Amino acid sequence: MNDLLFIPAGTLVMCPGFVQGTVQKTDGQYVQVVAEDARREFWFPLPLLLQWNAHRLNVNVNPEPAL
């Protein structure tokens, strides 16, 4: 995983069948997401959150190797 990859605070993210919320902060490996009702918070691994939201964030989570 590229160490320079991050999801900015305030970004709306969706975790299928679980929660929709806003990114609050990241520590580089995990991302804190606060639910829309602000009653719950979750920490997700960055690669998993990117995979779930790649289509929304315009991120290629499985890049082709360079030739």
C-alpha positions as CSV (number, residue, x, y, z in Angstrom):
1,M,0.0,0.0,0.0
2,N,1.3,3.4,-0.9
3,D,2.2,5.3,2.3
4,L,1.1,8.6,0.7
5,L,-2.5,7.4,0.2
6,F,-5.1,8.9,2.6
7,I,-8.7,9.9,2.7
8,P,-9.2,13.5,3.7
9,A,-11.2,14.4,6.8
10,G,-14.8,15.3,5.9
11,T,-15.0,12.7,3.1
12,L,-18.3,10.8,3.0
13,V,-17.6,7.1,3.0
14,M,-19.9,4.0,2.8
15,C,-19.3,0.7,4.5
16,P,-21.8,-1.7,2.8
17,G,-24.5,-3.0,5.0
18,F,-22.8,-1.5,8.0
19,V,-22.5,2.3,8.3
20,Q,-22.4,5.5,6.2
21,G,-20.4,8.3,7.7
22,T,-17.7,10.9,7.5
23,V,-13.9,10.5,7.9
24,Q,-12.7,12.3,11.0
25,K,-9.0,11.4,11.0
26,T,-6.4,8.8,10.0
27,D,-3.2,7.5,11.5
28,G,-1.9,6.2,8.2
29,Q,-3.1,2.6,8.7
30,Y,-6.6,3.1,10.0
31,V,-9.3,5.6,9.3
32,Q,-11.8,6.9,11.9
33,V,-15.3,7.1,10.5
34,V,-18.2,8.7,12.5
35,A,-21.7,7.6,11.6
36,E,-24.1,10.1,10.1
37,D,-26.0,10.3,13.4
38,A,-22.7,11.0,15.2
39,R,-23.5,8.4,17.9
40,R,-21.0,5.8,16.7
41,E,-17.4,5.8,15.6
42,F,-15.4,3.1,13.9
43,W,-11.8,2.5,12.9
44,F,-11.4,0.7,9.6
45,P,-8.1,-0.5,8.0
46,L,-7.3,2.0,5.2
47,P,-7.0,-0.6,2.4
48,L,-10.4,-2.0,3.3
49,L,-12.1,1.4,3.3
50,L,-10.4,2.3,0.0
51,Q,-11.6,-1.0,-1.5
52,W,-15.2,-0.3,-0.4
53,N,-15.1,3.3,-1.7
54,A,-12.7,3.1,-4.7
55,H,-15.5,3.9,-7.2
56,R,-16.4,7.0,-5.2
57,L,-12.9,8.2,-4.4
58,N,-11.5,7.5,-7.9
59,V,-8.8,5.2,-6.5
60,N,-7.4,2.1,-8.2
61,V,-6.9,-0.3,-5.3
62,N,-5.4,-3.1,-7.5
63,P,-3.0,-1.3,-9.9
64,E,-1.4,-3.2,-12.7
65,P,2.3,-3.9,-12.1
66,A,4.7,-1.7,-14.1
67,L,6.4,-3.5,-17.0
